[in-house]
Every structure is written in C-alpha cells, then in structure tokens.
Amino acid sequence: MTLTVELSHDEALVLFEWLAAHRDRRTTDDPDMESITAEDIAFSQLEAQLETRLSEIFSADYAERLDDAKSRLLKQVIGD
C-alpha cells in the first residue's frame, strides 16, 4: 500500500533537514548500524524520497534557503 502525504515546499525542506540530522546522529552513535530500528528505516526512506524532490539541498545557499523556510513556517503558526 502506498500513502500520499501533501507537504508545502517549506515543510518538506525543514523535514528533510530534520531527517538528515537524525540520520547523522544515528550513524555517529552507531556507525555499524547494529541497533537499527524499523523507525530508522522509515525515516531513511522518507529522507531519500524528499532528497529526490528538493534540488536546493545541493545549492550553495542551502543554509539561507532553509532558514527562510523555517521562518515562514514559524510565522504561519505564531505570526510576526
């Protein structure tokens, strides 16, 4: 079964970064992946899917684009 989830571009970018950071922490703590969990696999697959759709993650100004996306998301929820 396939599930479709709709995200805004900003949500996808911020989620991708969170997933990548989670992966980095996991592989640093467990480089041989001996304690891999089903959640780790699901997160990894989601990260890979987002990576194929977010070309700006390879841009020189990625950090700035990510910060802008985070700011816009926060403004949507908490305002200016």
PyMOL Python script that loads the backbone (N, CA, C, O; Angstrom):
from pymol import cmd

cmd.read_pdbstr("""\
ATOM      1  N   MET A   1       0.844  -1.177   0.000  1.00  0.00           N
ATOM      2  CA  MET A   1       0.000   0.000   0.000  1.00  0.00           C
ATOM      3  C   MET A   1       0.889   1.240   0.000  1.00  0.00           C
ATOM      4  O   MET A   1       1.869   1.318   0.741  1.00  0.00           O
ATOM      5  N   THR A   2       0.539   2.180  -0.822  1.00  0.00           N
ATOM      6  CA  THR A   2       1.247   3.450  -0.887  1.00  0.00           C
ATOM      7  C   THR A   2       0.386   4.527  -0.261  1.00  0.00           C
ATOM      8  O   THR A   2      -0.830   4.555  -0.449  1.00  0.00           O
ATOM      9  N   LEU A   3       1.022   5.407   0.480  1.00  0.00           N
ATOM     10  CA  LEU A   3       0.333   6.507   1.141  1.00  0.00           C
ATOM     11  C   LEU A   3       0.885   7.812   0.588  1.00  0.00           C
ATOM     12  O   LEU A   3       2.100   7.983   0.487  1.00  0.00           O
ATOM     13  N   THR A   4       0.011   8.715   0.237  1.00  0.00           N
ATOM     14  CA  THR A   4       0.430  10.023  -0.256  1.00  0.00           C
ATOM     15  C   THR A   4       0.213  11.049   0.842  1.00  0.00           C
ATOM     16  O   THR A   4      -0.862  11.122   1.437  1.00  0.00           O
ATOM     17  N   VAL A   5       1.244  11.837   1.103  1.00  0.00           N
ATOM     18  CA  VAL A   5       1.183  12.902   2.101  1.00  0.00           C
ATOM     19  C   VAL A   5       1.518  14.206   1.386  1.00  0.00           C
ATOM     20  O   VAL A   5       2.495  14.273   0.640  1.00  0.00           O
ATOM     21  N   GLU A   6       0.723  15.227   1.609  1.00  0.00           N
ATOM     22  CA  GLU A   6       0.992  16.522   0.991  1.00  0.00           C
ATOM     23  C   GLU A   6       1.696  17.430   1.988  1.00  0.00           C
ATOM     24  O   GLU A   6       1.250  17.602   3.122  1.00  0.00           O
ATOM     25  N   LEU A   7       2.807  18.009   1.537  1.00  0.00           N
ATOM     26  CA  LEU A   7       3.576  18.962   2.332  1.00  0.00           C
ATOM     27  C   LEU A   7       3.813  20.206   1.492  1.00  0.00           C
ATOM     28  O   LEU A   7       3.921  20.128   0.268  1.00  0.00           O
ATOM     29  N   SER A   8       3.892  21.335   2.144  1.00  0.00           N
ATOM     30  CA  SER A   8       4.336  22.524   1.424  1.00  0.00           C
ATOM     31  C   SER A   8       5.831  22.356   1.157  1.00  0.00           C
ATOM     32  O   SER A   8       6.493  21.514   1.762  1.00  0.00           O
ATOM     33  N   HIS A   9       6.342  23.168   0.247  1.00  0.00           N
ATOM     34  CA  HIS A   9       7.774  23.084  -0.051  1.00  0.00           C
ATOM     35  C   HIS A   9       8.592  23.397   1.204  1.00  0.00           C
ATOM     36  O   HIS A   9       9.590  22.731   1.479  1.00  0.00           O
ATOM     37  N   ASP A  10       8.169  24.406   1.958  1.00  0.00           N
ATOM     38  CA  ASP A  10       8.879  24.760   3.190  1.00  0.00           C
ATOM     39  C   ASP A  10       8.854  23.603   4.185  1.00  0.00           C
ATOM     40  O   ASP A  10       9.872  23.289   4.802  1.00  0.00           O
ATOM     41  N   GLU A  11       7.697  22.972   4.341  1.00  0.00           N
ATOM     42  CA  GLU A  11       7.596  21.832   5.259  1.00  0.00           C
ATOM     43  C   GLU A  11       8.522  20.700   4.825  1.00  0.00           C
ATOM     44  O   GLU A  11       9.189  20.082   5.654  1.00  0.00           O
ATOM     45  N   ALA A  12       8.557  20.433   3.526  1.00  0.00           N
ATOM     46  CA  ALA A  12       9.411  19.364   3.013  1.00  0.00           C
ATOM     47  C   ALA A  12      10.879  19.666   3.266  1.00  0.00           C
ATOM     48  O   ALA A  12      11.638  18.777   3.651  1.00  0.00           O
ATOM     49  N   LEU A  13      11.281  20.901   3.057  1.00  0.00           N
ATOM     50  CA  LEU A  13      12.677  21.279   3.252  1.00  0.00           C
ATOM     51  C   LEU A  13      13.086  21.153   4.716  1.00  0.00           C
ATOM     52  O   LEU A  13      14.149  20.614   5.024  1.00  0.00           O
ATOM     53  N   VAL A  14      12.250  21.646   5.610  1.00  0.00           N
ATOM     54  CA  VAL A  14      12.551  21.574   7.045  1.00  0.00           C
ATOM     55  C   VAL A  14      12.530  20.122   7.524  1.00  0.00           C
ATOM     56  O   VAL A  14      13.384  19.718   8.313  1.00  0.00           O
ATOM     57  N   LEU A  15      11.577  19.351   7.060  1.00  0.00           N
ATOM     58  CA  LEU A  15      11.514  17.937   7.430  1.00  0.00           C
ATOM     59  C   LEU A  15      12.732  17.186   6.916  1.00  0.00           C
ATOM     60  O   LEU A  15      13.298  16.361   7.632  1.00  0.00           O
ATOM     61  N   PHE A  16      13.141  17.462   5.682  1.00  0.00           N
ATOM     62  CA  PHE A  16      14.335  16.815   5.141  1.00  0.00           C
ATOM     63  C   PHE A  16      15.544  17.087   6.034  1.00  0.00           C
ATOM     64  O   PHE A  16      16.300  16.170   6.356  1.00  0.00           O
ATOM     65  N   GLU A  17      15.723  18.328   6.427  1.00  0.00           N
ATOM     66  CA  GLU A  17      16.877  18.684   7.256  1.00  0.00           C
ATOM     67  C   GLU A  17      16.822  17.972   8.605  1.00  0.00           C
ATOM     68  O   GLU A  17      17.846  17.505   9.105  1.00  0.00           O
ATOM     69  N   TRP A  18      15.631  17.889   9.193  1.00  0.00           N
ATOM     70  CA  TRP A  18      15.487  17.188  10.473  1.00  0.00           C
ATOM     71  C   TRP A  18      15.831  15.707  10.311  1.00  0.00           C
ATOM     72  O   TRP A  18      16.527  15.132  11.147  1.00  0.00           O
ATOM     73  N   LEU A  19      15.347  15.102   9.247  1.00  0.00           N
ATOM     74  CA  LEU A  19      15.635  13.682   9.000  1.00  0.00           C
ATOM     75  C   LEU A  19      17.123  13.454   8.765  1.00  0.00           C
ATOM     76  O   LEU A  19      17.685  12.475   9.255  1.00  0.00           O
ATOM     77  N   ALA A  20      17.760  14.346   8.023  1.00  0.00           N
ATOM     78  CA  ALA A  20      19.196  14.215   7.768  1.00  0.00           C
ATOM     79  C   ALA A  20      19.987  14.344   9.068  1.00  0.00           C
ATOM     80  O   ALA A  20      20.950  13.609   9.283  1.00  0.00           O
ATOM     81  N   ALA A  21      19.589  15.266   9.925  1.00  0.00           N
ATOM     82  CA  ALA A  21      20.265  15.424  11.216  1.00  0.00           C
ATOM     83  C   ALA A  21      20.068  14.184  12.079  1.00  0.00           C
ATOM     84  O   ALA A  21      20.993  13.744  12.760  1.00  0.00           O
ATOM     85  N   HIS A  22      18.860  13.622  12.050  1.00  0.00           N
ATOM     86  CA  HIS A  22      18.580  12.390  12.798  1.00  0.00           C
ATOM     87  C   HIS A  22      19.481  11.260  12.304  1.00  0.00           C
ATOM     88  O   HIS A  22      20.042  10.510  13.102  1.00  0.00           O
ATOM     89  N   ARG A  23      19.616  11.144  10.981  1.00  0.00           N
ATOM     90  CA  ARG A  23      20.480  10.109  10.402  1.00  0.00           C
ATOM     91  C   ARG A  23      21.924  10.322  10.838  1.00  0.00           C
ATOM     92  O   ARG A  23      22.612   9.371  11.209  1.00  0.00           O
ATOM     93  N   ASP A  24      22.378  11.560  10.795  1.00  0.00           N
ATOM     94  CA  ASP A  24      23.756  11.848  11.187  1.00  0.00           C
ATOM     95  C   ASP A  24      24.010  11.467  12.638  1.00  0.00           C
ATOM     96  O   ASP A  24      25.053  10.896  12.956  1.00  0.00           O
ATOM     97  N   ARG A  25      23.063  11.777  13.522  1.00  0.00           N
ATOM     98  CA  ARG A  25      23.219  11.399  14.938  1.00  0.00           C
ATOM     99  C   ARG A  25      23.240   9.886  15.093  1.00  0.00           C
ATOM    100  O   ARG A  25      24.055   9.340  15.838  1.00  0.00           O
ATOM    101  N   ARG A  26      22.344   9.215  14.388  1.00  0.00           N
ATOM    102  CA  ARG A  26      22.250   7.761  14.498  1.00  0.00           C
ATOM    103  C   ARG A  26      23.535   7.092  14.005  1.00  0.00           C
ATOM    104  O   ARG A  26      24.053   6.191  14.664  1.00  0.00           O
ATOM    105  N   THR A  27      24.045   7.521  12.864  1.00  0.00           N
ATOM    106  CA  THR A  27      25.237   6.869  12.324  1.00  0.00           C
ATOM    107  C   THR A  27      26.485   7.232  13.110  1.00  0.00           C
ATOM    108  O   THR A  27      27.447   6.463  13.127  1.00  0.00           O
ATOM    109  N   THR A  28      26.488   8.386  13.761  1.00  0.00           N
ATOM    110  CA  THR A  28      27.610   8.741  14.621  1.00  0.00           C
ATOM    111  C   THR A  28      27.597   7.885  15.882  1.00  0.00           C
ATOM    112  O   THR A  28      28.641   7.398  16.316  1.00  0.00           O
ATOM    113  N   ASP A  29      26.423   7.702  16.468  1.00  0.00           N
ATOM    114  CA  ASP A  29      26.289   6.907  17.689  1.00  0.00           C
ATOM    115  C   ASP A  29      26.445   5.413  17.432  1.00  0.00           C
ATOM    116  O   ASP A  29      26.874   4.675  18.319  1.00  0.00           O
ATOM    117  N   ASP A  30      26.103   4.961  16.238  1.00  0.00           N
ATOM    118  CA  ASP A  30      26.110   3.529  15.916  1.00  0.00           C
ATOM    119  C   ASP A  30      26.596   3.340  14.471  1.00  0.00           C
ATOM    120  O   ASP A  30      25.802   3.004  13.593  1.00  0.00           O
ATOM    121  N   PRO A  31      27.905   3.555  14.221  1.00  0.00           N
ATOM    122  CA  PRO A  31      28.414   3.533  12.847  1.00  0.00           C
ATOM    123  C   PRO A  31      28.198   2.205  12.122  1.00  0.00           C
ATOM    124  O   PRO A  31      28.106   2.194  10.894  1.00  0.00           O
ATOM    125  N   ASP A  32      28.115   1.105  12.833  1.00  0.00           N
ATOM    126  CA  ASP A  32      27.892  -0.199  12.200  1.00  0.00           C
ATOM    127  C   ASP A  32      26.406  -0.516  12.039  1.00  0.00           C
ATOM    128  O   ASP A  32      26.041  -1.563  11.504  1.00  0.00           O
ATOM    129  N   MET A  33      25.556   0.395  12.506  1.00  0.00           N
ATOM    130  CA  MET A  33      24.101   0.252  12.390  1.00  0.00           C
ATOM    131  C   MET A  33      23.618  -1.059  13.013  1.00  0.00           C
ATOM    132  O   MET A  33      22.697  -1.691  12.497  1.00  0.00           O
ATOM    133  N   GLU A  34      24.237  -1.463  14.116  1.00  0.00           N
ATOM    134  CA  GLU A  34      23.857  -2.710  14.784  1.00  0.00           C
ATOM    135  C   GLU A  34      22.514  -2.606  15.492  1.00  0.00           C
ATOM    136  O   GLU A  34      21.836  -3.614  15.692  1.00  0.00           O
ATOM    137  N   SER A  35      22.133  -1.414  15.864  1.00  0.00           N
ATOM    138  CA  SER A  35      20.871  -1.255  16.596  1.00  0.00           C
ATOM    139  C   SER A  35      19.823  -0.537  15.745  1.00  0.00           C
ATOM    140  O   SER A  35      18.996   0.205  16.274  1.00  0.00           O
ATOM    141  N   ILE A  36      19.856  -0.752  14.446  1.00  0.00           N
ATOM    142  CA  ILE A  36      18.899  -0.109  13.542  1.00  0.00           C
ATOM    143  C   ILE A  36      17.479  -0.560  13.884  1.00  0.00           C
ATOM    144  O   ILE A  36      17.244  -1.721  14.222  1.00  0.00           O
ATOM    145  N   THR A  37      16.551   0.370  13.791  1.00  0.00           N
ATOM    146  CA  THR A  37      15.152   0.079  14.108  1.00  0.00           C
ATOM    147  C   THR A  37      14.285   0.253  12.858  1.00  0.00           C
ATOM    148  O   THR A  37      14.729   0.802  11.850  1.00  0.00           O
ATOM    149  N   ALA A  38      13.073  -0.213  12.944  1.00  0.00           N
ATOM    150  CA  ALA A  38      12.127  -0.016  11.848  1.00  0.00           C
ATOM    151  C   ALA A  38      11.881   1.477  11.623  1.00  0.00           C
ATOM    152  O   ALA A  38      11.703   1.915  10.487  1.00  0.00           O
ATOM    153  N   GLU A  39      11.871   2.250  12.701  1.00  0.00           N
ATOM    154  CA  GLU A  39      11.702   3.696  12.581  1.00  0.00           C
ATOM    155  C   GLU A  39      12.860   4.310  11.801  1.00  0.00           C
ATOM    156  O   GLU A  39      12.656   5.190  10.964  1.00  0.00           O
ATOM    157  N   ASP A  40      14.080   3.841  12.079  1.00  0.00           N
ATOM    158  CA  ASP A  40      15.243   4.331  11.338  1.00  0.00           C
ATOM    159  C   ASP A  40      15.091   4.078   9.840  1.00  0.00           C
ATOM    160  O   ASP A  40      15.417   4.939   9.024  1.00  0.00           O
ATOM    161  N   ILE A  41      14.602   2.910   9.489  1.00  0.00           N
ATOM    162  CA  ILE A  41      14.408   2.565   8.081  1.00  0.00           C
ATOM    163  C   ILE A  41      13.350   3.470   7.458  1.00  0.00           C
ATOM    164  O   ILE A  41      13.544   3.986   6.357  1.00  0.00           O
ATOM    165  N   ALA A  42      12.240   3.664   8.152  1.00  0.00           N
ATOM    166  CA  ALA A  42      11.172   4.524   7.628  1.00  0.00           C
ATOM    167  C   ALA A  42      11.663   5.956   7.455  1.00  0.00           C
ATOM    168  O   ALA A  42      11.386   6.585   6.433  1.00  0.00           O
ATOM    169  N   PHE A  43      12.390   6.478   8.441  1.00  0.00           N
ATOM    170  CA  PHE A  43      12.933   7.832   8.337  1.00  0.00           C
ATOM    171  C   PHE A  43      13.897   7.938   7.160  1.00  0.00           C
ATOM    172  O   PHE A  43      13.873   8.917   6.415  1.00  0.00           O
ATOM    173  N   SER A  44      14.735   6.936   7.001  1.00  0.00           N
ATOM    174  CA  SER A  44      15.714   6.934   5.916  1.00  0.00           C
ATOM    175  C   SER A  44      15.036   6.929   4.550  1.00  0.00           C
ATOM    176  O   SER A  44      15.464   7.636   3.638  1.00  0.00           O
ATOM    177  N   GLN A  45      13.993   6.144   4.411  1.00  0.00           N
ATOM    178  CA  GLN A  45      13.277   6.088   3.136  1.00  0.00           C
ATOM    179  C   GLN A  45      12.555   7.400   2.841  1.00  0.00           C
ATOM    180  O   GLN A  45      12.522   7.846   1.695  1.00  0.00           O
ATOM    181  N   LEU A  46      11.988   8.008   3.854  1.00  0.00           N
ATOM    182  CA  LEU A  46      11.338   9.302   3.672  1.00  0.00           C
ATOM    183  C   LEU A  46      12.369  10.363   3.288  1.00  0.00           C
ATOM    184  O   LEU A  46      12.132  11.171   2.391  1.00  0.00           O
ATOM    185  N   GLU A  47      13.496  10.356   3.963  1.00  0.00           N
ATOM    186  CA  GLU A  47      14.567  11.301   3.636  1.00  0.00           C
ATOM    187  C   GLU A  47      15.004  11.142   2.180  1.00  0.00           C
ATOM    188  O   GLU A  47      15.187  12.136   1.477  1.00  0.00           O
ATOM    189  N   ALA A  48      15.172   9.908   1.728  1.00  0.00           N
ATOM    190  CA  ALA A  48      15.597   9.651   0.349  1.00  0.00           C
ATOM    191  C   ALA A  48      14.567  10.159  -0.655  1.00  0.00           C
ATOM    192  O   ALA A  48      14.931  10.705  -1.697  1.00  0.00           O
ATOM    193  N   GLN A  49      13.290   9.984  -0.348  1.00  0.00           N
ATOM    194  CA  GLN A  49      12.245  10.472  -1.251  1.00  0.00           C
ATOM    195  C   GLN A  49      12.248  11.999  -1.325  1.00  0.00           C
ATOM    196  O   GLN A  49      12.098  12.575  -2.403  1.00  0.00           O
ATOM    197  N   LEU A  50      12.416  12.641  -0.187  1.00  0.00           N
ATOM    198  CA  LEU A  50      12.468  14.100  -0.183  1.00  0.00           C
ATOM    199  C   LEU A  50      13.702  14.599  -0.930  1.00  0.00           C
ATOM    200  O   LEU A  50      13.636  15.590  -1.657  1.00  0.00           O
ATOM    201  N   GLU A  51      14.814  13.915  -0.749  1.00  0.00           N
ATOM    202  CA  GLU A  51      16.063  14.326  -1.392  1.00  0.00           C
ATOM    203  C   GLU A  51      15.927  14.374  -2.913  1.00  0.00           C
ATOM    204  O   GLU A  51      16.515  15.243  -3.557  1.00  0.00           O
ATOM    205  N   THR A  52      15.160  13.455  -3.490  1.00  0.00           N
ATOM    206  CA  THR A  52      14.998  13.433  -4.946  1.00  0.00           C
ATOM    207  C   THR A  52      14.120  14.574  -5.450  1.00  0.00           C
ATOM    208  O   THR A  52      14.097  14.849  -6.649  1.00  0.00           O
ATOM    209  N   ARG A  53      13.403  15.234  -4.557  1.00  0.00           N
ATOM    210  CA  ARG A  53      12.477  16.290  -4.968  1.00  0.00           C
ATOM    211  C   ARG A  53      12.916  17.696  -4.563  1.00  0.00           C
ATOM    212  O   ARG A  53      12.287  18.680  -4.952  1.00  0.00           O
ATOM    213  N   LEU A  54      13.979  17.790  -3.795  1.00  0.00           N
ATOM    214  CA  LEU A  54      14.428  19.092  -3.282  1.00  0.00           C
ATOM    215  C   LEU A  54      15.799  19.440  -3.855  1.00  0.00           C
ATOM    216  O   LEU A  54      16.824  19.175  -3.226  1.00  0.00           O
ATOM    217  N   SER A  55      15.815  20.022  -5.026  1.00  0.00           N
ATOM    218  CA  SER A  55      17.087  20.319  -5.693  1.00  0.00           C
ATOM    219  C   SER A  55      17.929  21.336  -4.931  1.00  0.00           C
ATOM    220  O   SER A  55      19.154  21.325  -5.049  1.00  0.00           O
ATOM    221  N   GLU A  56      17.306  22.207  -4.157  1.00  0.00           N
ATOM    222  CA  GLU A  56      18.066  23.248  -3.469  1.00  0.00           C
ATOM    223  C   GLU A  56      18.969  22.721  -2.361  1.00  0.00           C
ATOM    224  O   GLU A  56      19.823  23.457  -1.869  1.00  0.00           O
ATOM    225  N   ILE A  57      18.801  21.470  -1.959  1.00  0.00           N
ATOM    226  CA  ILE A  57      19.688  20.943  -0.914  1.00  0.00           C
ATOM    227  C   ILE A  57      21.128  20.860  -1.406  1.00  0.00           C
ATOM    228  O   ILE A  57      22.051  20.706  -0.606  1.00  0.00           O
ATOM    229  N   PHE A  58      21.325  20.961  -2.714  1.00  0.00           N
ATOM    230  CA  PHE A  58      22.666  20.934  -3.288  1.00  0.00           C
ATOM    231  C   PHE A  58      23.155  22.329  -3.668  1.00  0.00           C
ATOM    232  O   PHE A  58      24.228  22.467  -4.255  1.00  0.00           O
ATOM    233  N   SER A  59      22.388  23.356  -3.344  1.00  0.00           N
ATOM    234  CA  SER A  59      22.738  24.734  -3.691  1.00  0.00           C
ATOM    235  C   SER A  59      23.714  25.326  -2.687  1.00  0.00           C
ATOM    236  O   SER A  59      23.740  24.948  -1.516  1.00  0.00           O
ATOM    237  N   ALA A  60      24.508  26.257  -3.173  1.00  0.00           N
ATOM    238  CA  ALA A  60      25.474  26.935  -2.306  1.00  0.00           C
ATOM    239  C   ALA A  60      24.771  27.725  -1.204  1.00  0.00           C
ATOM    240  O   ALA A  60      25.323  27.898  -0.117  1.00  0.00           O
ATOM    241  N   ASP A  61      23.563  28.203  -1.477  1.00  0.00           N
ATOM    242  CA  ASP A  61      22.831  28.997  -0.490  1.00  0.00           C
ATOM    243  C   ASP A  61      21.778  28.171   0.260  1.00  0.00           C
ATOM    244  O   ASP A  61      20.768  28.709   0.715  1.00  0.00           O
ATOM    245  N   TYR A  62      22.018  26.882   0.383  1.00  0.00           N
ATOM    246  CA  TYR A  62      21.057  25.986   1.039  1.00  0.00           C
ATOM    247  C   TYR A  62      20.736  26.436   2.463  1.00  0.00           C
ATOM    248  O   TYR A  62      19.569  26.463   2.855  1.00  0.00           O
ATOM    249  N   ALA A  63      21.747  26.783   3.227  1.00  0.00           N
ATOM    250  CA  ALA A  63      21.517  27.176   4.626  1.00  0.00           C
ATOM    251  C   ALA A  63      20.580  28.380   4.701  1.00  0.00           C
ATOM    252  O   ALA A  63      19.704  28.433   5.565  1.00  0.00           O
ATOM    253  N   GLU A  64      20.760  29.337   3.808  1.00  0.00           N
ATOM    254  CA  GLU A  64      19.896  30.515   3.787  1.00  0.00           C
ATOM    255  C   GLU A  64      18.469  30.133   3.390  1.00  0.00           C
ATOM    256  O   GLU A  64      17.509  30.623   3.984  1.00  0.00           O
ATOM    257  N   ARG A  65      18.329  29.273   2.400  1.00  0.00           N
ATOM    258  CA  ARG A  65      17.002  28.827   1.975  1.00  0.00           C
ATOM    259  C   ARG A  65      16.295  28.068   3.096  1.00  0.00           C
ATOM    260  O   ARG A  65      15.091  28.226   3.300  1.00  0.00           O
ATOM    261  N   LEU A  66      17.048  27.249   3.814  1.00  0.00           N
ATOM    262  CA  LEU A  66      16.478  26.507   4.936  1.00  0.00           C
ATOM    263  C   LEU A  66      16.022  27.460   6.038  1.00  0.00           C
ATOM    264  O   LEU A  66      14.927  27.311   6.578  1.00  0.00           O
ATOM    265  N   ASP A  67      16.856  28.430   6.365  1.00  0.00           N
ATOM    266  CA  ASP A  67      16.479  29.420   7.384  1.00  0.00           C
ATOM    267  C   ASP A  67      15.216  30.180   6.981  1.00  0.00           C
ATOM    268  O   ASP A  67      14.338  30.427   7.807  1.00  0.00           O
ATOM    269  N   ASP A  68      15.136  30.547   5.704  1.00  0.00           N
ATOM    270  CA  ASP A  68      13.944  31.249   5.215  1.00  0.00           C
ATOM    271  C   ASP A  68      12.700  30.371   5.344  1.00  0.00           C
ATOM    272  O   ASP A  68      11.640  30.842   5.757  1.00  0.00           O
ATOM    273  N   ALA A  69      12.835  29.100   4.992  1.00  0.00           N
ATOM    274  CA  ALA A  69      11.703  28.165   5.090  1.00  0.00           C
ATOM    275  C   ALA A  69      11.260  28.019   6.544  1.00  0.00           C
ATOM    276  O   ALA A  69      10.063  28.007   6.832  1.00  0.00           O
ATOM    277  N   LYS A  70      12.216  27.909   7.452  1.00  0.00           N
ATOM    278  CA  LYS A  70      11.886  27.801   8.874  1.00  0.00           C
ATOM    279  C   LYS A  70      11.151  29.048   9.354  1.00  0.00           C
ATOM    280  O   LYS A  70      10.163  28.954  10.083  1.00  0.00           O
ATOM    281  N   SER A  71      11.636  30.207   8.943  1.00  0.00           N
ATOM    282  CA  SER A  71      10.999  31.465   9.349  1.00  0.00           C
ATOM    283  C   SER A  71       9.564  31.549   8.850  1.00  0.00           C
ATOM    284  O   SER A  71       8.664  31.944   9.592  1.00  0.00           O
ATOM    285  N   ARG A  72       9.354  31.176   7.593  1.00  0.00           N
ATOM    286  CA  ARG A  72       7.997  31.225   7.043  1.00  0.00           C
ATOM    287  C   ARG A  72       7.062  30.272   7.785  1.00  0.00           C
ATOM    288  O   ARG A  72       5.912  30.618   8.060  1.00  0.00           O
ATOM    289  N   LEU A  73       7.549  29.079   8.108  1.00  0.00           N
ATOM    290  CA  LEU A  73       6.708  28.125   8.845  1.00  0.00           C
ATOM    291  C   LEU A  73       6.351  28.653  10.226  1.00  0.00           C
ATOM    292  O   LEU A  73       5.204  28.551  10.661  1.00  0.00           O
ATOM    293  N   LEU A  74       7.333  29.213  10.908  1.00  0.00           N
ATOM    294  CA  LEU A  74       7.066  29.770  12.235  1.00  0.00           C
ATOM    295  C   LEU A  74       6.058  30.913  12.163  1.00  0.00           C
ATOM    296  O   LEU A  74       5.177  31.022  13.015  1.00  0.00           O
ATOM    297  N   LYS A  75       6.187  31.760  11.149  1.00  0.00           N
ATOM    298  CA  LYS A  75       5.254  32.881  11.000  1.00  0.00           C
ATOM    299  C   LYS A  75       3.836  32.393  10.749  1.00  0.00           C
ATOM    300  O   LYS A  75       2.876  33.025  11.191  1.00  0.00           O
ATOM    301  N   GLN A  76       3.692  31.275  10.046  1.00  0.00           N
ATOM    302  CA  GLN A  76       2.359  30.724   9.797  1.00  0.00           C
ATOM    303  C   GLN A  76       1.667  30.328  11.096  1.00  0.00           C
ATOM    304  O   GLN A  76       0.447  30.437  11.218  1.00  0.00           O
ATOM    305  N   VAL A  77       2.447  29.872  12.053  1.00  0.00           N
ATOM    306  CA  VAL A  77       1.871  29.359  13.299  1.00  0.00           C
ATOM    307  C   VAL A  77       1.805  30.422  14.388  1.00  0.00           C
ATOM    308  O   VAL A  77       0.785  30.562  15.062  1.00  0.00           O
ATOM    309  N   ILE A  78       2.898  31.174  14.561  1.00  0.00           N
ATOM    310  CA  ILE A  78       2.939  32.121  15.675  1.00  0.00           C
ATOM    311  C   ILE A  78       2.850  33.576  15.242  1.00  0.00           C
ATOM    312  O   ILE A  78       2.792  34.467  16.089  1.00  0.00           O
ATOM    313  N   GLY A  79       2.837  33.831  13.944  1.00  0.00           N
ATOM    314  CA  GLY A  79       2.733  35.203  13.453  1.00  0.00           C
ATOM    315  C   GLY A  79       4.067  35.915  13.479  1.00  0.00           C
ATOM    316  O   GLY A  79       5.115  35.314  13.714  1.00  0.00           O
ATOM    317  N   ASP A  80       4.000  37.217  13.229  1.00  0.00           N
ATOM    318  CA  ASP A  80       5.230  38.033  13.146  1.00  0.00           C
ATOM    319  C   ASP A  80       5.858  38.278  14.476  1.00  0.00           C
ATOM    320  O   ASP A  80       6.890  38.944  14.558  1.00  0.00           O
TER     321      ASP A  80
END
""", "prot")
cmd.dss("prot")
cmd.show_as("cartoon", "prot")
cmd.util.cbc("prot")
cmd.orient("prot")
